[in-house]
Amino acid sequence: MNQLVSILIPFKNTELYLPECIASIQGQSYLQWEVIAVDDHSSDNSRQILKSIAEKDPRIKVHSNKGDGIIMAMRTAYSASSGRFITRMDSDDVMKPQKIKTMVSALQMSGPGHIALGKVRYFSASGISNGYRRYEEWLNNLTHTGSNFEERYKECVIPSPCWMLHKEDLDQCGAFNENRYPEDYDLAFRMFTSGLTCLPCDEVLHMWRDYDTRTSRTSEHYAQNYFLDLKVYYFLKLEWDANRPLVIWGAGNKGKTVAKLLRKQKIPFYWVCDNPNKIGKEIYGQILSSYTVIGKMKNPKSIITVANAKAQKQIRSFLEDLSMKDMTDFYFFC
């Protein structure tokens, strides 16, 4: 039976990190793998470095992107893959030696319909910010219990370079056929809508490198507005009920962006906040009300755009006192 793992690697101008990335793959305890690396029009020596490595290791294949950008690079890589199991790797990151074996074992034990995951750890020559550490902790806590999809509207709940699927499950999700960014977050939503189950993992399997010119820091496709656009797209597709009042809680930048997106879709909503300086003010032609009006509504659904952790606890307590349930009656978007 085919036990091959196809490791899909899009790369562009990562000559400084590619050798360490590939060495970590070659050092895997699991040996049945192929690397399908796709050059997204690099202008440095990345391609030459990888070709030189590939000449000595036939498991590594180097291709040119058939289009432009990471989505087309992933499509190019996937079309050239032949493995039973599919995973993605970032060309500037590092795998732990047991990563592939651990994920394959999880999928072999559980069968199709599951997502093998691993915990991640950021590393950087200049240190990791508190924000990234909080994201790492949040994501790893979800992965530890396999409860990733329970907080799917906060941030991307599947670590993009640390998942593995049976090929047929990735095909069922639509693989890399969509053109929505951030592409990893979009795929996570499609994994959820396809009914896949996250497998718990308590091991750090992937080292996530952070540096100033990393794509997720510099590309417009990973700006906050793209994340909110994606969240609203899937919320309207999966959660919105035209027969229930829709409420936005919060009038900061995220709240305003969500309001704009809903207005663009001509979706009616109420807008509330707990800031007395904003209550009664008009934004985009809509008056902000006190959050207490939620208690007078019949069966509302609320989008929470307030990021402050303390305020979130207070909001959750208020809504739960009204017998409302998380991810059924209210959804945290941050």
MIBAVEX-521769 format. One record per residue (C-alpha): residue number from 1; residue in three letters; chain; x, y, z. Coordinates in steps of 0.1 Angstrom, whole numbers. Each point is the difference from the previous one (the first is absolute). Layout:
<rec seq="NUM" type="ALA" mol="A" x="X" y="Y" z="Z"/>
...
//
This chain:
<rec seq="1" type="MET" mol="A" x="0" y="0" z="0"/>
<rec seq="2" type="ASN" mol="A" x="12" y="35" z="-8"/>
<rec seq="3" type="GLN" mol="A" x="13" y="16" z="32"/>
<rec seq="4" type="LEU" mol="A" x="18" y="29" z="-18"/>
<rec seq="5" type="VAL" mol="A" x="-3" y="35" z="15"/>
<rec seq="6" type="SER" mol="A" x="1" y="29" z="-25"/>
<rec seq="7" type="ILE" mol="A" x="14" y="31" z="16"/>
<rec seq="8" type="LEU" mol="A" x="-10" y="31" z="-19"/>
<rec seq="9" type="ILE" mol="A" x="24" y="29" z="2"/>
<rec seq="10" type="PRO" mol="A" x="-6" y="33" z="-17"/>
<rec seq="11" type="PHE" mol="A" x="31" y="22" z="1"/>
<rec seq="12" type="LYS" mol="A" x="11" y="35" z="-10"/>
<rec seq="13" type="ASN" mol="A" x="32" y="17" z="10"/>
<rec seq="14" type="THR" mol="A" x="7" y="-21" z="31"/>
<rec seq="15" type="GLU" mol="A" x="36" y="-9" z="-9"/>
<rec seq="16" type="LEU" mol="A" x="11" y="7" z="36"/>
<rec seq="17" type="TYR" mol="A" x="-23" y="-26" z="15"/>
<rec seq="18" type="LEU" mol="A" x="-6" y="-27" z="-27"/>
<rec seq="19" type="PRO" mol="A" x="31" y="-22" z="9"/>
<rec seq="20" type="GLU" mol="A" x="-11" y="-3" z="37"/>
<rec seq="21" type="CYS" mol="A" x="-36" y="-6" z="-11"/>
<rec seq="22" type="ILE" mol="A" x="9" y="-28" z="-23"/>
<rec seq="23" type="ALA" mol="A" x="25" y="-15" z="24"/>
<rec seq="24" type="SER" mol="A" x="-27" y="-3" z="26"/>
<rec seq="25" type="ILE" mol="A" x="-21" y="-19" z="-25"/>
<rec seq="26" type="GLN" mol="A" x="29" y="-23" z="-10"/>
<rec seq="27" type="GLY" mol="A" x="5" y="-6" z="37"/>
<rec seq="28" type="GLN" mol="A" x="-35" y="-14" z="5"/>
<rec seq="29" type="SER" mol="A" x="-4" y="-33" z="18"/>
<rec seq="30" type="TYR" mol="A" x="-27" y="-9" z="-26"/>
<rec seq="31" type="LEU" mol="A" x="17" y="-6" z="-34"/>
<rec seq="32" type="GLN" mol="A" x="-28" y="-4" z="-25"/>
<rec seq="33" type="TRP" mol="A" x="-4" y="35" z="-11"/>
<rec seq="34" type="GLU" mol="A" x="3" y="22" z="-31"/>
<rec seq="35" type="VAL" mol="A" x="6" y="38" z="-1"/>
<rec seq="36" type="ILE" mol="A" x="-19" y="18" z="-27"/>
<rec seq="37" type="ALA" mol="A" x="17" y="35" z="1"/>
<rec seq="38" type="VAL" mol="A" x="-14" y="27" z="-22"/>
<rec seq="39" type="ASP" mol="A" x="20" y="32" z="-8"/>
<rec seq="40" type="ASP" mol="A" x="-23" y="30" z="0"/>
<rec seq="41" type="HIS" mol="A" x="23" y="21" z="-22"/>
<rec seq="42" type="SER" mol="A" x="29" y="4" z="24"/>
<rec seq="43" type="SER" mol="A" x="25" y="28" z="-7"/>
<rec seq="44" type="ASP" mol="A" x="27" y="-14" z="23"/>
<rec seq="45" type="ASN" mol="A" x="19" y="-33" z="0"/>
<rec seq="46" type="SER" mol="A" x="-28" y="-20" z="16"/>
<rec seq="47" type="ARG" mol="A" x="-7" y="-21" z="-31"/>
<rec seq="48" type="GLN" mol="A" x="37" y="-8" z="-6"/>
<rec seq="49" type="ILE" mol="A" x="5" y="-10" z="36"/>
<rec seq="50" type="LEU" mol="A" x="-30" y="-24" z="-1"/>
<rec seq="51" type="LYS" mol="A" x="10" y="-14" z="-34"/>
<rec seq="52" type="SER" mol="A" x="34" y="-8" z="13"/>
<rec seq="53" type="ILE" mol="A" x="-15" y="-18" z="30"/>
<rec seq="54" type="ALA" mol="A" x="-25" y="-18" z="-23"/>
<rec seq="55" type="GLU" mol="A" x="29" y="-13" z="-22"/>
<rec seq="56" type="LYS" mol="A" x="12" y="-20" z="30"/>
<rec seq="57" type="ASP" mol="A" x="-35" y="-11" z="13"/>
<rec seq="58" type="PRO" mol="A" x="-25" y="-12" z="-26"/>
<rec seq="59" type="ARG" mol="A" x="-28" y="3" z="25"/>
<rec seq="60" type="ILE" mol="A" x="1" y="38" z="-5"/>
<rec seq="61" type="LYS" mol="A" x="-15" y="14" z="-32"/>
<rec seq="62" type="VAL" mol="A" x="1" y="36" z="-10"/>
<rec seq="63" type="HIS" mol="A" x="-26" y="16" z="-22"/>
<rec seq="64" type="SER" mol="A" x="-8" y="35" z="-12"/>
<rec seq="65" type="ASN" mol="A" x="-33" y="17" z="9"/>
<rec seq="66" type="LYS" mol="A" x="-25" y="-2" z="-28"/>
<rec seq="67" type="GLY" mol="A" x="-14" y="33" z="11"/>
<rec seq="68" type="ASP" mol="A" x="8" y="26" z="26"/>
<rec seq="69" type="GLY" mol="A" x="-4" y="0" z="37"/>
<rec seq="70" type="ILE" mol="A" x="-2" y="-26" z="27"/>
<rec seq="71" type="ILE" mol="A" x="-35" y="-14" z="-10"/>
<rec seq="72" type="MET" mol="A" x="12" y="-8" z="-35"/>
<rec seq="73" type="ALA" mol="A" x="32" y="-14" z="14"/>
<rec seq="74" type="MET" mol="A" x="-19" y="-24" z="23"/>
<rec seq="75" type="ARG" mol="A" x="-22" y="-11" z="-30"/>
<rec seq="76" type="THR" mol="A" x="32" y="-6" z="-20"/>
<rec seq="77" type="ALA" mol="A" x="15" y="-21" z="28"/>
<rec seq="78" type="TYR" mol="A" x="-32" y="-19" z="7"/>
<rec seq="79" type="SER" mol="A" x="-4" y="-9" z="-37"/>
<rec seq="80" type="ALA" mol="A" x="35" y="-16" z="0"/>
<rec seq="81" type="SER" mol="A" x="-5" y="-19" z="33"/>
<rec seq="82" type="SER" mol="A" x="-5" y="-38" z="2"/>
<rec seq="83" type="GLY" mol="A" x="-3" y="-6" z="37"/>
<rec seq="84" type="ARG" mol="A" x="-28" y="-16" z="20"/>
<rec seq="85" type="PHE" mol="A" x="5" y="26" z="27"/>
<rec seq="86" type="ILE" mol="A" x="4" y="37" z="-7"/>
<rec seq="87" type="THR" mol="A" x="16" y="27" z="21"/>
<rec seq="88" type="ARG" mol="A" x="13" y="35" z="-5"/>
<rec seq="89" type="MET" mol="A" x="34" y="15" z="11"/>
<rec seq="90" type="ASP" mol="A" x="12" y="35" z="0"/>
<rec seq="91" type="SER" mol="A" x="34" y="5" z="-16"/>
<rec seq="92" type="ASP" mol="A" x="14" y="20" z="30"/>
<rec seq="93" type="ASP" mol="A" x="-12" y="-23" z="27"/>
<rec seq="94" type="VAL" mol="A" x="14" y="-31" z="17"/>
<rec seq="95" type="MET" mol="A" x="-15" y="-34" z="8"/>
<rec seq="96" type="LYS" mol="A" x="6" y="-19" z="31"/>
<rec seq="97" type="PRO" mol="A" x="15" y="-35" z="-8"/>
<rec seq="98" type="GLN" mol="A" x="-32" y="-19" z="10"/>
<rec seq="99" type="LYS" mol="A" x="-25" y="23" z="-18"/>
<rec seq="100" type="ILE" mol="A" x="-9" y="-21" z="-30"/>
<rec seq="101" type="LYS" mol="A" x="0" y="-33" z="18"/>
<rec seq="102" type="THR" mol="A" x="-22" y="14" z="28"/>
<rec seq="103" type="MET" mol="A" x="-26" y="14" z="-25"/>
<rec seq="104" type="VAL" mol="A" x="0" y="-31" z="-22"/>
<rec seq="105" type="SER" mol="A" x="-5" y="-22" z="30"/>
<rec seq="106" type="ALA" mol="A" x="-30" y="21" z="11"/>
<rec seq="107" type="LEU" mol="A" x="-16" y="-2" z="-34"/>
<rec seq="108" type="GLN" mol="A" x="6" y="-37" z="-3"/>
<rec seq="109" type="MET" mol="A" x="-16" y="-7" z="34"/>
<rec seq="110" type="SER" mol="A" x="-30" y="23" z="-7"/>
<rec seq="111" type="GLY" mol="A" x="-5" y="-5" z="-37"/>
<rec seq="112" type="PRO" mol="A" x="-15" y="25" z="-25"/>
<rec seq="113" type="GLY" mol="A" x="-22" y="29" z="12"/>
<rec seq="114" type="HIS" mol="A" x="27" y="13" z="24"/>
<rec seq="115" type="ILE" mol="A" x="26" y="27" z="1"/>
<rec seq="116" type="ALA" mol="A" x="34" y="-8" z="16"/>
<rec seq="117" type="LEU" mol="A" x="14" y="30" z="18"/>
<rec seq="118" type="GLY" mol="A" x="30" y="10" z="21"/>
<rec seq="119" type="LYS" mol="A" x="9" y="27" z="24"/>
<rec seq="120" type="VAL" mol="A" x="22" y="28" z="-13"/>
<rec seq="121" type="ARG" mol="A" x="27" y="22" z="15"/>
<rec seq="122" type="TYR" mol="A" x="12" y="34" z="-13"/>
<rec seq="123" type="PHE" mol="A" x="36" y="8" z="-1"/>
<rec seq="124" type="SER" mol="A" x="19" y="31" z="-11"/>
<rec seq="125" type="ALA" mol="A" x="35" y="15" z="1"/>
<rec seq="126" type="SER" mol="A" x="-15" y="32" z="14"/>
<rec seq="127" type="GLY" mol="A" x="-24" y="-16" z="25"/>
<rec seq="128" type="ILE" mol="A" x="-38" y="-6" z="-2"/>
<rec seq="129" type="SER" mol="A" x="-26" y="27" z="8"/>
<rec seq="130" type="ASN" mol="A" x="-26" y="-6" z="27"/>
<rec seq="131" type="GLY" mol="A" x="-27" y="0" z="-27"/>
<rec seq="132" type="TYR" mol="A" x="16" y="-29" z="-18"/>
<rec seq="133" type="ARG" mol="A" x="5" y="-19" z="33"/>
<rec seq="134" type="ARG" mol="A" x="-36" y="5" z="9"/>
<rec seq="135" type="TYR" mol="A" x="-11" y="-13" z="-34"/>
<rec seq="136" type="GLU" mol="A" x="24" y="-30" z="3"/>
<rec seq="137" type="GLU" mol="A" x="-14" y="-8" z="35"/>
<rec seq="138" type="TRP" mol="A" x="-36" y="4" z="-12"/>
<rec seq="139" type="LEU" mol="A" x="5" y="-22" z="-31"/>
<rec seq="140" type="ASN" mol="A" x="19" y="-27" z="20"/>
<rec seq="141" type="ASN" mol="A" x="-27" y="-2" z="26"/>
<rec seq="142" type="LEU" mol="A" x="-26" y="-7" z="-27"/>
<rec seq="143" type="THR" mol="A" x="23" y="-26" z="-17"/>
<rec seq="144" type="HIS" mol="A" x="6" y="-17" z="34"/>
<rec seq="145" type="THR" mol="A" x="-37" y="-9" z="2"/>
<rec seq="146" type="GLY" mol="A" x="-8" y="-1" z="-37"/>
<rec seq="147" type="SER" mol="A" x="-26" y="28" z="6"/>
<rec seq="148" type="ASN" mol="A" x="14" y="23" z="-27"/>
<rec seq="149" type="PHE" mol="A" x="-33" y="6" z="-18"/>
<rec seq="150" type="GLU" mol="A" x="-17" y="12" z="31"/>
<rec seq="151" type="GLU" mol="A" x="17" y="34" z="-3"/>
<rec seq="152" type="ARG" mol="A" x="1" y="2" z="-38"/>
<rec seq="153" type="TYR" mol="A" x="-10" y="37" z="-2"/>
<rec seq="154" type="LYS" mol="A" x="28" y="13" z="22"/>
<rec seq="155" type="GLU" mol="A" x="31" y="-8" z="-21"/>
<rec seq="156" type="CYS" mol="A" x="11" y="-27" z="-23"/>
<rec seq="157" type="VAL" mol="A" x="-5" y="-32" z="21"/>
<rec seq="158" type="ILE" mol="A" x="21" y="-24" z="-21"/>
<rec seq="159" type="PRO" mol="A" x="38" y="7" z="0"/>
<rec seq="160" type="SER" mol="A" x="6" y="3" z="-38"/>
<rec seq="161" type="PRO" mol="A" x="33" y="-19" z="-1"/>
<rec seq="162" type="CYS" mol="A" x="-10" y="-26" z="26"/>
<rec seq="163" type="TRP" mol="A" x="-29" y="-20" z="-12"/>
<rec seq="164" type="MET" mol="A" x="-3" y="-33" z="-20"/>
<rec seq="165" type="LEU" mol="A" x="-30" y="-15" z="-18"/>
<rec seq="166" type="HIS" mol="A" x="-9" y="-31" z="-21"/>
<rec seq="167" type="LYS" mol="A" x="1" y="11" z="-36"/>
<rec seq="168" type="GLU" mol="A" x="-37" y="-8" z="-4"/>
<rec seq="169" type="ASP" mol="A" x="-9" y="23" z="29"/>
<rec seq="170" type="LEU" mol="A" x="20" y="29" z="-15"/>
<rec seq="171" type="ASP" mol="A" x="-18" y="-6" z="-33"/>
<rec seq="172" type="GLN" mol="A" x="-33" y="1" z="18"/>
<rec seq="173" type="CYS" mol="A" x="9" y="34" z="16"/>
<rec seq="174" type="GLY" mol="A" x="7" y="14" z="-35"/>
<rec seq="175" type="ALA" mol="A" x="38" y="-2" z="6"/>
<rec seq="176" type="PHE" mol="A" x="15" y="33" z="-13"/>
<rec seq="177" type="ASN" mol="A" x="-26" y="8" z="-26"/>
<rec seq="178" type="GLU" mol="A" x="-14" y="31" z="18"/>
<rec seq="179" type="ASN" mol="A" x="15" y="35" z="-6"/>
<rec seq="180" type="ARG" mol="A" x="-8" y="15" z="35"/>
<rec seq="181" type="TYR" mol="A" x="27" y="13" z="23"/>
<rec seq="182" type="PRO" mol="A" x="13" y="-7" z="25"/>
<rec seq="183" type="GLU" mol="A" x="1" y="-33" z="-18"/>
<rec seq="184" type="ASP" mol="A" x="9" y="-20" z="32"/>
<rec seq="185" type="TYR" mol="A" x="-29" y="14" z="19"/>
<rec seq="186" type="ASP" mol="A" x="-24" y="-6" z="-29"/>
<rec seq="187" type="LEU" mol="A" x="12" y="-37" z="-2"/>
<rec seq="188" type="ALA" mol="A" x="-6" y="-3" z="38"/>
<rec seq="189" type="PHE" mol="A" x="-36" y="11" z="-5"/>
<rec seq="190" type="ARG" mol="A" x="-4" y="-24" z="-29"/>
<rec seq="191" type="MET" mol="A" x="14" y="-28" z="22"/>
<rec seq="192" type="PHE" mol="A" x="-27" y="8" z="26"/>
<rec seq="193" type="THR" mol="A" x="-28" y="2" z="-25"/>
<rec seq="194" type="SER" mol="A" x="10" y="-34" z="-14"/>
<rec seq="195" type="GLY" mol="A" x="-5" y="-15" z="34"/>
<rec seq="196" type="LEU" mol="A" x="36" y="-10" z="7"/>
<rec seq="197" type="THR" mol="A" x="10" y="-6" z="36"/>
<rec seq="198" type="CYS" mol="A" x="31" y="14" z="16"/>
<rec seq="199" type="LEU" mol="A" x="22" y="-26" z="17"/>
<rec seq="200" type="PRO" mol="A" x="15" y="12" z="33"/>
<rec seq="201" type="CYS" mol="A" x="38" y="2" z="3"/>
<rec seq="202" type="ASP" mol="A" x="21" y="10" z="30"/>
<rec seq="203" type="GLU" mol="A" x="34" y="1" z="-18"/>
<rec seq="204" type="VAL" mol="A" x="17" y="30" z="-15"/>
<rec seq="205" type="LEU" mol="A" x="7" y="-12" z="-36"/>
<rec seq="206" type="HIS" mol="A" x="7" y="32" z="-19"/>
<rec seq="207" type="MET" mol="A" x="23" y="30" z="5"/>
<rec seq="208" type="TRP" mol="A" x="-15" y="32" z="-14"/>
<rec seq="209" type="ARG" mol="A" x="27" y="25" z="-10"/>
<rec seq="210" type="ASP" mol="A" x="-9" y="37" z="5"/>
<rec seq="211" type="TYR" mol="A" x="19" y="28" z="-17"/>
<rec seq="212" type="ASP" mol="A" x="-8" y="35" z="-13"/>
<rec seq="213" type="THR" mol="A" x="-3" y="-10" z="-37"/>
<rec seq="214" type="ARG" mol="A" x="-21" y="-31" z="5"/>
<rec seq="215" type="THR" mol="A" x="-29" y="-2" z="-25"/>
<rec seq="216" type="SER" mol="A" x="-27" y="1" z="26"/>
<rec seq="217" type="ARG" mol="A" x="15" y="33" z="12"/>
<rec seq="218" type="THR" mol="A" x="5" y="17" z="-33"/>
<rec seq="219" type="SER" mol="A" x="-27" y="-12" z="-24"/>
<rec seq="220" type="GLU" mol="A" x="-32" y="19" z="-3"/>
<rec seq="221" type="HIS" mol="A" x="-19" y="-33" z="-1"/>
<rec seq="222" type="TYR" mol="A" x="7" y="-5" z="37"/>
<rec seq="223" type="ALA" mol="A" x="-12" y="34" z="11"/>
<rec seq="224" type="GLN" mol="A" x="-27" y="2" z="26"/>
<rec seq="225" type="ASN" mol="A" x="-27" y="10" z="-25"/>
<rec seq="226" type="TYR" mol="A" x="5" y="-33" z="-19"/>
<rec seq="227" type="PHE" mol="A" x="-5" y="-20" z="32"/>
<rec seq="228" type="LEU" mol="A" x="-32" y="19" z="9"/>
<rec seq="229" type="ASP" mol="A" x="-13" y="-3" z="-36"/>
<rec seq="230" type="LEU" mol="A" x="5" y="-38" z="2"/>
<rec seq="231" type="LYS" mol="A" x="-16" y="-3" z="34"/>
<rec seq="232" type="VAL" mol="A" x="-31" y="20" z="-11"/>
<rec seq="233" type="TYR" mol="A" x="-2" y="-21" z="-32"/>
<rec seq="234" type="TYR" mol="A" x="-1" y="-33" z="19"/>
<rec seq="235" type="PHE" mol="A" x="-22" y="14" z="28"/>
<rec seq="236" type="LEU" mol="A" x="-27" y="10" z="-26"/>
<rec seq="237" type="LYS" mol="A" x="4" y="-34" z="-17"/>
<rec seq="238" type="LEU" mol="A" x="-1" y="-22" z="31"/>
<rec seq="239" type="GLU" mol="A" x="-15" y="19" z="29"/>
<rec seq="240" type="TRP" mol="A" x="-23" y="29" z="-11"/>
<rec seq="241" type="ASP" mol="A" x="-37" y="-5" z="4"/>
<rec seq="242" type="ALA" mol="A" x="-21" y="27" z="-16"/>
<rec seq="243" type="ASN" mol="A" x="-28" y="-8" z="25"/>
<rec seq="244" type="ARG" mol="A" x="22" y="10" z="30"/>
<rec seq="245" type="PRO" mol="A" x="12" y="35" z="8"/>
<rec seq="246" type="LEU" mol="A" x="37" y="5" z="-7"/>
<rec seq="247" type="VAL" mol="A" x="21" y="21" z="24"/>
<rec seq="248" type="ILE" mol="A" x="35" y="14" z="-3"/>
<rec seq="249" type="TRP" mol="A" x="15" y="7" z="34"/>
<rec seq="250" type="GLY" mol="A" x="29" y="25" z="-1"/>
<rec seq="251" type="ALA" mol="A" x="7" y="31" z="-20"/>
<rec seq="252" type="GLY" mol="A" x="37" y="-1" z="-3"/>
<rec seq="253" type="ASN" mol="A" x="19" y="-5" z="-33"/>
<rec seq="254" type="LYS" mol="A" x="-11" y="-37" z="-2"/>
<rec seq="255" type="GLY" mol="A" x="-36" y="8" z="8"/>
<rec seq="256" type="LYS" mol="A" x="-1" y="27" z="-26"/>
<rec seq="257" type="THR" mol="A" x="15" y="-23" z="-26"/>
<rec seq="258" type="VAL" mol="A" x="-25" y="-27" z="7"/>
<rec seq="259" type="ALA" mol="A" x="-28" y="26" z="-2"/>
<rec seq="260" type="LYS" mol="A" x="13" y="11" z="-34"/>
<rec seq="261" type="LEU" mol="A" x="1" y="-35" z="-13"/>
<rec seq="262" type="LEU" mol="A" x="-36" y="-8" z="12"/>
<rec seq="263" type="ARG" mol="A" x="-13" y="33" z="-15"/>
<rec seq="264" type="LYS" mol="A" x="17" y="-9" z="-33"/>
<rec seq="265" type="GLN" mol="A" x="-19" y="-33" z="1"/>
<rec seq="266" type="LYS" mol="A" x="-32" y="19" z="10"/>
<rec seq="267" type="ILE" mol="A" x="-3" y="-21" z="32"/>
<rec seq="268" type="PRO" mol="A" x="-20" y="18" z="27"/>
<rec seq="269" type="PHE" mol="A" x="16" y="2" z="34"/>
<rec seq="270" type="TYR" mol="A" x="-2" y="17" z="34"/>
<rec seq="271" type="TRP" mol="A" x="32" y="17" z="13"/>
<rec seq="272" type="VAL" mol="A" x="7" y="1" z="37"/>
<rec seq="273" type="CYS" mol="A" x="29" y="9" z="23"/>
<rec seq="274" type="ASP" mol="A" x="8" y="5" z="37"/>
<rec seq="275" type="ASN" mol="A" x="18" y="33" z="-4"/>
<rec seq="276" type="PRO" mol="A" x="-22" y="28" z="13"/>
<rec seq="277" type="ASN" mol="A" x="19" y="25" z="-22"/>
<rec seq="278" type="LYS" mol="A" x="-11" y="-18" z="-31"/>
<rec seq="279" type="ILE" mol="A" x="-36" y="-10" z="9"/>
<rec seq="280" type="GLY" mol="A" x="-24" y="21" z="-19"/>
<rec seq="281" type="LYS" mol="A" x="25" y="10" z="-27"/>
<rec seq="282" type="GLU" mol="A" x="-6" y="-6" z="-37"/>
<rec seq="283" type="ILE" mol="A" x="25" y="-19" z="-20"/>
<rec seq="284" type="TYR" mol="A" x="-6" y="-9" z="-37"/>
<rec seq="285" type="GLY" mol="A" x="-35" y="13" z="4"/>
<rec seq="286" type="GLN" mol="A" x="-7" y="-24" z="30"/>
<rec seq="287" type="ILE" mol="A" x="-6" y="10" z="36"/>
<rec seq="288" type="LEU" mol="A" x="21" y="-19" z="26"/>
<rec seq="289" type="SER" mol="A" x="-22" y="-14" z="28"/>
<rec seq="290" type="SER" mol="A" x="9" y="-13" z="35"/>
<rec seq="291" type="TYR" mol="A" x="9" y="-37" z="1"/>
<rec seq="292" type="THR" mol="A" x="-29" y="-4" z="25"/>
<rec seq="293" type="VAL" mol="A" x="-25" y="1" z="-29"/>
<rec seq="294" type="ILE" mol="A" x="11" y="-36" z="-8"/>
<rec seq="295" type="GLY" mol="A" x="-20" y="-12" z="30"/>
<rec seq="296" type="LYS" mol="A" x="-32" y="14" z="-16"/>
<rec seq="297" type="MET" mol="A" x="5" y="-17" z="-34"/>
<rec seq="298" type="LYS" mol="A" x="-16" y="-32" z="-10"/>
<rec seq="299" type="ASN" mol="A" x="26" y="-27" z="-7"/>
<rec seq="300" type="PRO" mol="A" x="29" y="22" z="-12"/>
<rec seq="301" type="LYS" mol="A" x="34" y="-10" z="-14"/>
<rec seq="302" type="SER" mol="A" x="30" y="21" z="9"/>
<rec seq="303" type="ILE" mol="A" x="34" y="6" z="-16"/>
<rec seq="304" type="ILE" mol="A" x="24" y="12" z="26"/>
<rec seq="305" type="THR" mol="A" x="28" y="22" z="-13"/>
<rec seq="306" type="VAL" mol="A" x="14" y="11" z="34"/>
<rec seq="307" type="ALA" mol="A" x="36" y="-13" z="4"/>
<rec seq="308" type="ASN" mol="A" x="8" y="9" z="36"/>
<rec seq="309" type="ALA" mol="A" x="2" y="-33" z="20"/>
<rec seq="310" type="LYS" mol="A" x="-16" y="15" z="31"/>
<rec seq="311" type="ALA" mol="A" x="-28" y="15" z="-20"/>
<rec seq="312" type="GLN" mol="A" x="-6" y="-33" z="-18"/>
<rec seq="313" type="LYS" mol="A" x="-5" y="-18" z="34"/>
<rec seq="314" type="GLN" mol="A" x="-26" y="26" z="10"/>
<rec seq="315" type="ILE" mol="A" x="-18" y="-3" z="-34"/>
<rec seq="316" type="ARG" mol="A" x="0" y="-37" z="3"/>
<rec seq="317" type="SER" mol="A" x="-14" y="1" z="35"/>
<rec seq="318" type="PHE" mol="A" x="-27" y="25" z="-10"/>
<rec seq="319" type="LEU" mol="A" x="-11" y="-21" z="-30"/>
<rec seq="320" type="GLU" mol="A" x="1" y="-33" z="19"/>
<rec seq="321" type="ASP" mol="A" x="-22" y="16" z="27"/>
<rec seq="322" type="LEU" mol="A" x="-25" y="4" z="-28"/>
<rec seq="323" type="SER" mol="A" x="3" y="-38" z="-7"/>
<rec seq="324" type="MET" mol="A" x="19" y="6" z="-32"/>
<rec seq="325" type="LYS" mol="A" x="26" y="-25" z="-12"/>
<rec seq="326" type="ASP" mol="A" x="34" y="6" z="-15"/>
<rec seq="327" type="MET" mol="A" x="2" y="-10" z="-37"/>
<rec seq="328" type="THR" mol="A" x="-38" y="-2" z="-2"/>
<rec seq="329" type="ASP" mol="A" x="-12" y="34" z="12"/>
<rec seq="330" type="PHE" mol="A" x="32" y="20" z="1"/>
<rec seq="331" type="TYR" mol="A" x="33" y="-2" z="-18"/>
<rec seq="332" type="PHE" mol="A" x="33" y="16" z="9"/>
<rec seq="333" type="PHE" mol="A" x="17" y="15" z="-31"/>
<rec seq="334" type="CYS" mol="A" x="32" y="7" z="19"/>
//
